[in-house]
């Protein structure tokens, strides 16, 4: 009886099915990017500064009115020395600001801006050129990426996951 019980226990463990979950996943992707053109302009204003010591202001300097297409206009001040024979210092600076543009916006045509306003502080970035930029993803998971022109990015990836529990 003991042998029968021992043999039946061995048989039970030998033929019991394995219970494991297996998951397999394949994920493929391609990302194609073409940079857009950009421009940022900051219009600078007119300014003037006067400083000095042992100097008296006789006539105040004047900034004119800025209108499109014309210079601002500036009339310098008149100064005299306060105490004759003593040392003196005097400094006067003037910066003409950017003109008032007639058009503050531009039209983008086929991704290109034909004309940009240029101010005292302007940063312009050229747009990308797609050229031959391309990517294909086959049903078997094979990736094909073709390089594009300047300002383009192509990224392809295949992720395989195997999970056994």
C-alpha positions in Angstrom: 0.0 0.0 0.0 2.9 2.3 0.8 4.5 1.7 -2.5 1.3 2.4 -4.3 0.8 5.7 -2.5 4.4 6.7 -3.2 4.2 5.8 -6.9 0.9 7.6 -7.3 2.3 10.7 -5.7 5.3 10.7 -8.1 3.0 10.2 -11.0 0.8 13.1 -9.9 3.7 15.5 -9.7 5.2 14.3 -12.9 2.1 14.9 -15.1 0.8 18.1 -13.5 0.6 20.9 -16.1 2.7 24.0 -15.9 0.7 27.1 -15.2 2.8 30.0 -16.6 1.5 33.1 -18.4 3.7 34.2 -21.4 3.1 37.6 -23.1 5.1 38.8 -26.1 4.6 42.2 -27.6 6.3 44.1 -30.4 5.8 47.9 -30.8 7.3 49.8 -33.7 7.2 53.6 -34.4 8.7 56.2 -36.6 8.7 60.0 -35.9 9.5 62.5 -38.6 9.9 66.2 -37.7 10.7 69.3 -39.9 11.6 72.4 -37.9 9.5 75.5 -38.6 11.0 78.9 -39.4 10.9 81.4 -36.6 11.7 85.1 -36.0 11.6 87.2 -32.9 12.0 91.0 -33.1 12.2 93.4 -30.2 11.7 97.1 -31.1 14.2 99.4 -29.4 13.0 102.7 -28.1 14.8 106.0 -28.3 16.7 107.2 -25.2 18.9 109.9 -24.1 21.0 110.5 -21.0 22.9 113.5 -19.6 25.2 113.5 -16.6 27.9 115.8 -15.3 29.4 117.7 -12.4 30.1 121.4 -12.0 27.8 121.9 -15.0 24.6 124.0 -15.2 21.8 123.2 -17.6 20.9 126.3 -19.6 18.7 124.7 -22.3 17.0 121.3 -21.9 17.7 118.7 -24.6 14.6 117.6 -26.5 13.6 114.4 -28.3 11.2 114.9 -31.2 8.2 112.8 -32.1 8.8 109.5 -33.9 6.6 108.9 -37.0 6.9 106.2 -39.6 9.6 106.9 -42.1 11.2 109.9 -40.4 14.0 110.3 -37.9 13.0 111.1 -34.3 14.8 114.4 -34.2 17.0 115.5 -31.3 18.0 118.9 -30.1 21.0 118.9 -27.8 21.0 120.9 -24.6 23.1 123.9 -23.8 25.3 123.8 -20.6 27.7 126.1 -18.9 30.3 125.6 -16.2 29.0 126.4 -12.7 32.3 127.5 -11.0 34.9 128.8 -13.4 38.4 127.4 -12.9 37.1 124.2 -11.1 37.2 120.8 -12.9 34.1 119.6 -14.6 32.7 116.5 -16.3 29.9 116.2 -18.8 28.5 113.4 -20.8 25.5 113.3 -23.2 24.3 110.2 -25.1 21.5 109.7 -27.5 20.2 106.5 -29.2 17.7 106.7 -32.1 15.1 103.9 -31.6 13.6 101.7 -34.3 11.3 103.2 -36.8 7.6 102.5 -36.5 6.9 99.8 -39.2 4.0 100.2 -41.5 3.2 96.4 -41.2 3.6 94.6 -37.9 2.8 91.1 -39.2 3.8 89.1 -42.3 2.2 86.3 -44.3 3.6 82.8 -44.3 3.5 81.2 -47.7 4.4 77.4 -48.0 6.2 77.6 -44.7 8.3 80.6 -45.8 8.1 84.2 -44.6 9.0 86.4 -47.5 10.0 89.5 -45.5 10.6 90.0 -41.8 10.7 93.2 -39.8 14.2 94.0 -38.7 14.5 95.8 -35.4 17.4 96.6 -33.1 17.2 93.1 -31.5 16.2 90.4 -34.0 16.7 86.6 -33.8 15.8 84.5 -36.9 15.9 80.8 -37.3 15.7 79.1 -40.7 13.1 76.4 -41.2 13.9 72.8 -42.0 13.8 71.4 -45.5 12.0 68.1 -45.8 13.8 67.1 -48.9 13.9 63.3 -49.0 12.8 62.8 -45.4 10.8 59.6 -45.2 10.1 56.6 -43.0 8.3 53.3 -43.6 7.2 50.6 -41.2 6.8 47.1 -42.8 4.3 44.5 -41.4 7.3 42.4 -40.4 8.5 45.3 -38.1 11.4 46.4 -40.4 12.0 50.1 -40.2 13.3 52.2 -43.1 14.3 55.8 -42.6 15.6 58.2 -45.2 17.5 61.3 -44.1 16.0 64.7 -45.0 17.5 68.2 -45.4 18.7 70.7 -42.8 16.5 71.1 -39.7 14.9 67.7 -39.9 14.8 64.8 -37.4 13.9 61.1 -38.0 13.6 58.6 -35.1 12.7 55.0 -35.4 12.4 52.4 -32.7 11.3 48.8 -32.1 10.5 47.6 -28.6 10.1 43.9 -27.9 8.7 42.8 -24.6 8.6 39.3 -23.2 6.9 38.7 -19.9 6.8 35.3 -18.2 4.8 35.0 -14.9 
